[in-house]
Amino acid sequence: MRRLRKGKLRGMLREVEIKKNDLIVPIFVDENIHKPVEIPSMPSYYRFPLDSAVGEVGKCLDMGLKAFILFGIPSYKDEKGSSAYDRNGVIQKAVRNIKKEFEDSVIITDVCLCEYTTHGHCGVVDNGKILNDPTLELISETALSHAEAGADIVAPSGMMDGMVRAIREKLDENGFQDISIMSYSAKYASSFYSPFREAADSGYTFGDRKSYQMDIHNSDEALREVELDLMEGADIVMVKPALSYLDIIRRVKENFNVPLAAYNVSGEYSMVKAAEKMGWLDGRPIAYEILTSIKRAGADLIITYHAKEIVEIL
């Protein structure tokens, strides 16, 4: 076995390799700031004002990164998250600005209400209960507004039952049959999301998200979620988080063999950065190894905050 592990043969016989086209760059767009602001719990990662977000996309394109997923921090919030589907909202403006400057970029938009509601939950709330069906109309309207602005892919993340069907029908009815849906199909109620809540200002004011996000103990349930989303019209499915859910990524790929994304989430990123800061780990090779494991498990696309670092390694 060792004969094939030395010199040039080692690289020639690799079974899995990360490519630039595998990576999706998350970008936080904040319409309340005038210059980039580093996120304390995510070292070296930033919120960008609208004009700087366009520049950040340009820098990434120069590095060979082509795909971006946008998260918005709005100037106002209310109980129903109306700034999420405001045609002049932060994401809608960001998409228009980016597409005007970089038409060939692939722009994915996160479709959820948590960043836009005063309570921080992903749906309409009534007496402390997150309502499923009233939320569907709001997130489908949000997806439509993103498509109108020029998004290539919309990515519903709220884990509401029927969200993919509601969005597909709304898009089709309005002439956007060619807009793809990348669904957060198997999204777990994970403790790895904490830094993201700071980054996107999406922390909740009461309770938790366990009534709509998946139980971390379950595996078969993920397959049922994916199957339902595909039946409703999802083009790409996603597993989130990635590193602790490699078994789920593998099961989804083996059972469905459809385009599969994995989200290498904020907590996974921050752990590497914290260990790197303490001198316990060499961050870049660790990040490369983590992303390789996600690709090896079966992911076709990886959303990761390490994207620019990995490109430099590649």
C-alpha positions as CSV (number, residue, x, y, z in Angstrom):
1,M,0.0,0.0,0.0
2,R,2.8,2.4,0.8
3,R,4.1,2.3,-2.8
4,L,1.2,4.4,-3.9
5,R,1.5,7.0,-1.1
6,K,4.8,8.7,-2.1
7,G,5.8,11.5,-4.5
8,K,3.6,12.4,-7.4
9,L,1.5,9.3,-7.2
10,R,0.0,10.4,-3.9
11,G,-1.7,13.4,-5.5
12,M,-2.6,11.6,-8.7
13,L,-4.6,8.9,-6.8
14,R,-6.6,11.2,-4.5
15,E,-10.2,10.1,-4.5
16,V,-11.6,13.5,-3.4
17,E,-10.4,17.0,-4.0
18,I,-11.8,20.4,-3.1
19,K,-12.3,22.8,-6.0
20,K,-13.0,26.4,-6.0
21,N,-16.4,25.7,-7.6
22,D,-17.4,23.6,-4.5
23,L,-17.3,26.6,-2.2
24,I,-20.0,29.2,-1.3
25,V,-19.0,32.3,0.5
26,P,-21.4,33.7,3.2
27,I,-21.7,37.5,3.2
28,F,-23.4,39.5,6.0
29,V,-24.8,42.7,4.6
30,D,-25.7,45.3,7.3
31,E,-27.5,48.5,6.3
32,N,-26.8,50.1,9.7
33,I,-23.0,50.5,9.2
34,H,-20.7,52.6,7.0
35,K,-17.6,50.4,7.1
36,P,-16.8,46.7,7.6
37,V,-17.1,45.6,11.2
38,E,-15.4,42.4,12.4
39,I,-17.6,39.9,14.2
40,P,-16.1,39.4,17.7
41,S,-17.0,35.6,17.9
42,M,-15.9,35.0,14.3
43,P,-12.3,36.4,14.0
44,S,-11.4,37.7,10.6
45,Y,-15.0,37.7,9.4
46,Y,-17.0,40.8,8.9
47,R,-20.3,42.5,8.4
48,F,-20.3,44.7,5.3
49,P,-22.3,47.8,4.4
50,L,-24.0,47.7,1.1
51,D,-21.2,49.3,-1.0
52,S,-18.5,47.2,0.7
53,A,-20.4,44.0,0.1
54,V,-20.1,44.6,-3.7
55,G,-16.4,45.1,-3.3
56,E,-16.1,41.9,-1.2
57,V,-17.8,40.0,-4.0
58,G,-15.3,41.4,-6.5
59,K,-12.3,40.4,-4.4
60,C,-13.7,36.8,-4.1
61,L,-14.3,36.7,-7.8
62,D,-10.7,37.7,-8.4
63,M,-9.7,34.7,-6.3
64,G,-11.8,32.3,-8.4
65,L,-14.8,32.1,-6.0
66,K,-18.1,32.4,-7.8
67,A,-20.9,31.7,-5.5
68,F,-22.2,33.7,-2.5
69,I,-25.0,33.4,0.0
70,L,-26.3,36.7,1.4
71,F,-27.6,37.3,4.9
72,G,-29.1,40.7,5.8
73,I,-29.1,42.9,8.9
74,P,-32.0,45.4,8.3
75,S,-32.4,48.9,9.5
76,Y,-35.8,48.1,11.1
77,K,-37.5,45.0,12.6
78,D,-41.1,44.2,13.5
79,E,-43.2,41.3,14.6
80,K,-43.8,39.9,11.1
81,G,-40.3,40.6,9.7
82,S,-41.7,42.9,7.0
83,S,-38.2,44.2,6.0
84,A,-37.5,40.6,4.8
85,Y,-39.9,41.0,1.9
86,D,-39.6,44.8,1.4
87,R,-38.6,45.4,-2.2
88,N,-36.2,48.0,-1.0
89,G,-34.8,45.8,1.8
90,V,-31.2,45.2,2.5
91,I,-30.9,41.9,0.6
92,Q,-32.9,43.2,-2.3
93,K,-30.7,46.2,-2.6
94,A,-27.5,44.1,-2.2
95,V,-28.6,41.6,-4.9
96,R,-29.3,44.4,-7.4
97,N,-26.0,46.2,-6.7
98,I,-24.0,43.0,-6.9
99,K,-25.7,41.8,-10.1
100,K,-25.3,45.2,-11.7
101,E,-21.5,45.1,-11.1
102,F,-20.9,41.3,-11.4
103,E,-23.6,39.7,-13.6
104,D,-21.8,36.4,-13.7
105,S,-21.7,35.9,-10.0
106,V,-23.9,33.2,-8.5
107,I,-26.0,34.9,-5.8
108,I,-27.9,32.8,-3.3
109,T,-30.2,34.4,-0.8
110,D,-31.1,33.1,2.6
111,V,-34.9,33.2,2.9
112,C,-36.0,33.4,6.5
113,L,-37.6,35.9,9.0
114,C,-35.3,35.5,12.0
115,E,-33.0,38.4,11.1
116,Y,-36.0,40.7,10.5
117,T,-38.3,40.0,13.4
118,T,-38.2,41.7,16.8
119,H,-38.6,38.3,18.5
120,G,-35.9,36.6,16.5
121,H,-37.9,33.5,15.5
122,C,-38.1,32.1,11.9
123,G,-41.9,32.5,11.7
124,V,-45.0,34.3,12.7
125,V,-45.5,34.2,16.5
126,D,-48.8,34.1,18.4
127,N,-48.9,33.8,22.2
128,G,-45.4,32.2,22.2
129,K,-46.2,29.7,19.4
130,I,-44.4,29.8,16.0
131,L,-47.2,29.4,13.5
132,N,-46.4,27.3,10.4
133,D,-48.9,28.1,7.7
134,P,-49.1,31.9,8.2
135,T,-45.3,32.0,7.9
136,L,-45.4,30.3,4.4
137,E,-46.9,33.3,2.7
138,L,-44.3,35.7,4.2
139,I,-41.3,33.6,3.2
140,S,-42.7,32.9,-0.3
141,E,-43.1,36.6,-0.7
142,T,-39.6,37.1,0.5
143,A,-38.3,34.6,-2.0
144,L,-40.2,36.3,-4.8
145,S,-38.7,39.7,-3.9
146,H,-35.2,38.2,-4.0
147,A,-35.9,36.6,-7.4
148,E,-37.2,40.0,-8.7
149,A,-33.9,41.6,-7.5
150,G,-31.9,39.1,-9.5
151,A,-31.0,36.2,-7.2
152,D,-30.0,33.0,-8.9
153,I,-31.0,30.7,-6.1
154,V,-33.2,31.2,-3.1
155,A,-32.5,29.2,0.1
156,P,-35.3,28.8,2.6
157,S,-33.8,28.1,6.0
158,G,-36.7,28.3,8.5
159,M,-37.7,24.6,8.5
160,M,-41.4,25.4,8.1
161,D,-43.4,22.4,6.8
162,G,-44.3,23.0,3.2
163,M,-41.9,26.0,2.7
164,V,-40.4,24.6,-0.6
165,R,-43.8,24.0,-2.2
166,A,-45.0,27.5,-1.1
167,I,-41.9,29.2,-2.6
168,R,-42.0,27.1,-5.8
169,E,-45.6,27.9,-6.5
170,K,-45.0,31.6,-5.8
171,L,-42.0,31.8,-8.1
172,D,-43.8,29.9,-10.9
173,E,-46.9,32.0,-10.7
174,N,-44.8,35.1,-11.2
175,G,-42.7,33.9,-14.1
176,F,-39.6,32.8,-12.2
177,Q,-39.7,29.1,-13.1
178,D,-35.9,29.1,-13.7
179,I,-35.0,30.3,-10.2
180,S,-33.6,27.3,-8.2
181,I,-34.4,26.4,-4.7
182,M,-31.7,25.3,-2.3
183,S,-33.5,24.1,0.8
184,Y,-32.1,23.8,4.3
185,S,-33.7,20.4,4.3
186,A,-32.0,18.8,7.3
187,K,-31.3,21.6,9.7
188,Y,-30.6,20.6,13.2
189,A,-31.4,22.5,16.4
190,S,-27.6,22.8,17.0
191,S,-25.5,24.6,19.6
192,F,-23.0,25.4,16.8
193,Y,-25.0,28.4,15.6
194,S,-24.2,30.8,18.4
195,P,-21.6,33.0,16.6
196,F,-24.0,33.3,13.6
197,R,-26.7,34.8,15.8
198,E,-24.2,37.5,16.7
199,A,-23.1,38.0,13.1
200,A,-26.7,38.2,11.8
201,D,-28.3,39.8,14.8
202,S,-30.8,36.9,14.8
203,G,-30.9,35.8,18.4
204,Y,-34.3,35.0,19.8
205,T,-36.0,36.7,22.7
206,F,-37.8,33.7,24.2
207,G,-37.8,29.9,24.1
208,D,-35.7,28.1,21.5
209,R,-36.1,26.8,17.9
210,K,-36.7,23.1,18.7
211,S,-40.3,23.2,17.6
212,Y,-39.1,23.6,14.0
213,Q,-35.5,22.6,13.8
214,M,-34.5,18.9,13.9
215,D,-33.6,16.9,17.0
216,I,-29.8,16.4,17.0
217,H,-30.4,12.7,17.9
218,N,-32.3,11.8,14.7
219,S,-31.0,10.4,11.5
220,D,-33.9,8.8,9.7
221,E,-35.9,12.0,10.1
222,A,-33.4,13.8,7.9
223,L,-34.2,11.4,5.1
224,R,-37.9,12.1,5.4
225,E,-37.2,15.9,5.4
226,V,-35.1,15.6,2.3
227,E,-37.6,13.4,0.5
228,L,-40.4,15.9,1.2
229,D,-38.4,18.8,0.0
230,L,-37.5,17.1,-3.2
231,M,-41.2,16.2,-3.8
232,E,-42.1,19.8,-3.3
233,G,-39.6,21.0,-5.8
234,A,-36.2,21.5,-4.2
235,D,-33.3,21.6,-6.7
236,I,-30.5,21.4,-4.1
237,V,-30.9,20.0,-0.6
238,M,-28.7,20.9,2.4
239,V,-27.5,19.4,5.6
240,K,-26.6,21.9,8.5
241,P,-24.4,21.8,10.4
242,A,-21.7,19.7,8.6
243,L,-18.8,18.5,10.8
244,S,-20.9,16.7,13.4
245,Y,-23.3,15.5,10.8
246,L,-21.1,13.8,8.2
247,D,-23.1,10.6,8.7
248,I,-26.2,12.5,7.6
249,I,-24.5,13.9,4.5
250,R,-23.4,10.4,3.5
251,R,-26.9,9.0,4.1
252,V,-28.6,11.7,2.1
253,K,-26.1,11.3,-0.8
254,E,-26.5,7.5,-0.9
255,N,-30.3,7.6,-0.7
256,F,-31.1,10.4,-3.1
257,N,-28.0,11.2,-5.2
258,V,-29.1,14.8,-5.9
259,P,-27.1,18.0,-5.6
260,L,-26.2,18.3,-2.0
261,A,-24.9,21.3,0.0
262,A,-23.4,21.2,3.5
263,Y,-23.1,24.2,5.7
264,N,-19.8,24.4,7.6
265,V,-21.4,26.6,10.2
266,S,-20.1,29.5,12.4
267,G,-19.4,27.5,15.5
268,E,-17.2,25.1,13.5
269,Y,-15.3,28.0,12.1
270,S,-14.9,29.8,15.5
271,M,-13.6,26.6,17.2
272,V,-10.8,26.5,14.6
273,K,-10.0,30.2,15.0
274,A,-10.0,30.0,18.8
275,A,-7.6,27.1,18.8
276,E,-5.4,28.8,16.2
277,K,-5.3,32.0,18.4
278,M,-4.2,29.9,21.4
279,G,-1.5,28.2,19.3
280,W,-3.0,24.8,19.8
281,L,-3.7,24.1,16.1
282,D,-2.5,25.3,12.7
283,G,-5.7,26.7,11.4
284,R,-5.5,26.5,7.7
285,P,-4.5,22.8,7.3
286,I,-7.2,22.0,9.9
287,A,-9.8,23.9,7.9
288,Y,-8.7,22.2,4.7
289,E,-9.0,18.8,6.4
290,I,-12.4,19.6,7.7
291,L,-13.7,20.7,4.3
292,T,-12.1,17.6,2.7
293,S,-14.0,15.4,5.1
294,I,-17.3,17.2,4.2
295,K,-16.6,16.7,0.5
296,R,-15.6,13.1,1.1
297,A,-18.8,12.4,3.0
298,G,-20.8,13.4,-0.1
299,A,-21.3,17.1,-0.3
300,D,-21.2,18.7,-3.7
301,L,-21.3,22.3,-2.4
302,I,-19.9,23.6,0.9
303,I,-21.0,26.9,2.5
304,T,-18.0,27.9,4.5
305,Y,-16.4,31.0,6.2
306,H,-13.0,29.4,5.4
307,A,-13.5,29.8,1.6
308,K,-10.9,32.5,1.0
309,E,-8.3,30.7,3.2
310,I,-8.9,27.4,1.4
311,V,-8.5,29.1,-2.0
312,E,-5.1,30.3,-1.0
313,I,-4.2,26.7,0.0
314,L,-5.5,25.4,-3.3
